[in-house]
Amino acid sequence: MPKIKTHKSTAKRFKYTGSGKLMRTKIGKSHLRRKKSKRVKYQFDDMLEVTASGAKKRVQKLMPYAKKG
């Protein structure tokens, strides 16, 4: 069985926590931030848990060798 390549952009956007939760970054973080308030800008630093089971399965297929807790 050959190795499966990791989808690099997925690996940059998603991380697993120590307890095994899959976390994602928020959208709107990269550009057009000048018109946003300070409060909104620092809220972009938080990561959110991925709750949809279909999304979890998709990410696991794209990142087969990621640590899962």
C-alpha positions as CSV (number, residue, x, y, z in Angstrom):
1,M,0.0,0.0,0.0
2,P,1.6,3.3,-1.0
3,K,1.8,6.3,1.3
4,I,-1.0,8.9,1.1
5,K,0.1,12.5,0.5
6,T,-1.0,15.1,3.1
7,H,-3.0,18.0,1.8
8,K,-0.8,20.8,2.8
9,S,-3.3,23.6,3.0
10,T,-5.6,21.5,5.2
11,A,-2.6,20.8,7.5
12,K,-2.1,24.5,7.9
13,R,-5.7,25.3,8.7
14,F,-6.6,22.4,11.1
15,K,-4.9,21.2,14.2
16,Y,-5.6,18.4,16.7
17,T,-5.5,19.3,20.5
18,G,-3.9,17.0,23.0
19,S,-7.3,15.6,23.9
20,G,-8.1,14.8,20.3
21,K,-10.4,17.6,19.3
22,L,-10.2,18.9,15.8
23,M,-9.8,22.7,15.7
24,R,-10.1,25.1,12.9
25,T,-9.1,28.7,12.3
26,K,-11.7,31.4,11.7
27,I,-12.4,32.8,8.3
28,G,-11.7,36.5,7.4
29,K,-8.3,36.5,9.2
30,S,-5.9,37.2,6.4
31,H,-6.8,40.5,4.7
32,L,-9.3,43.5,4.6
33,R,-8.8,43.9,8.3
34,R,-8.3,47.7,8.4
35,K,-12.0,48.3,8.6
36,K,-12.6,45.8,11.4
37,S,-12.6,46.8,15.1
38,K,-9.9,45.8,17.5
39,R,-12.2,43.4,19.3
40,V,-13.1,41.6,16.1
41,K,-9.4,41.4,15.1
42,Y,-8.3,39.8,18.3
43,Q,-11.2,37.3,18.2
44,F,-9.7,36.0,14.9
45,D,-6.9,34.5,17.0
46,D,-9.2,31.9,18.6
47,M,-9.7,28.5,17.1
48,L,-13.1,26.7,17.0
49,E,-13.8,23.1,17.3
50,V,-15.0,21.3,14.2
51,T,-18.3,19.7,15.1
52,A,-19.8,18.4,11.8
53,S,-18.9,14.7,11.5
54,G,-18.7,14.9,7.7
55,A,-16.2,17.7,7.9
56,K,-14.1,15.6,10.4
57,K,-14.1,12.6,8.1
58,R,-13.0,14.8,5.1
59,V,-10.1,16.4,7.1
60,Q,-9.0,13.0,8.3
61,K,-8.8,11.8,4.7
62,L,-6.8,14.9,3.7
63,M,-4.5,14.6,6.8
64,P,-4.0,10.8,7.3
65,Y,-0.9,11.1,9.5
66,A,-2.0,13.9,11.8
67,K,-1.8,13.2,15.5
68,K,-5.3,12.5,16.8
69,G,-4.8,13.0,20.5
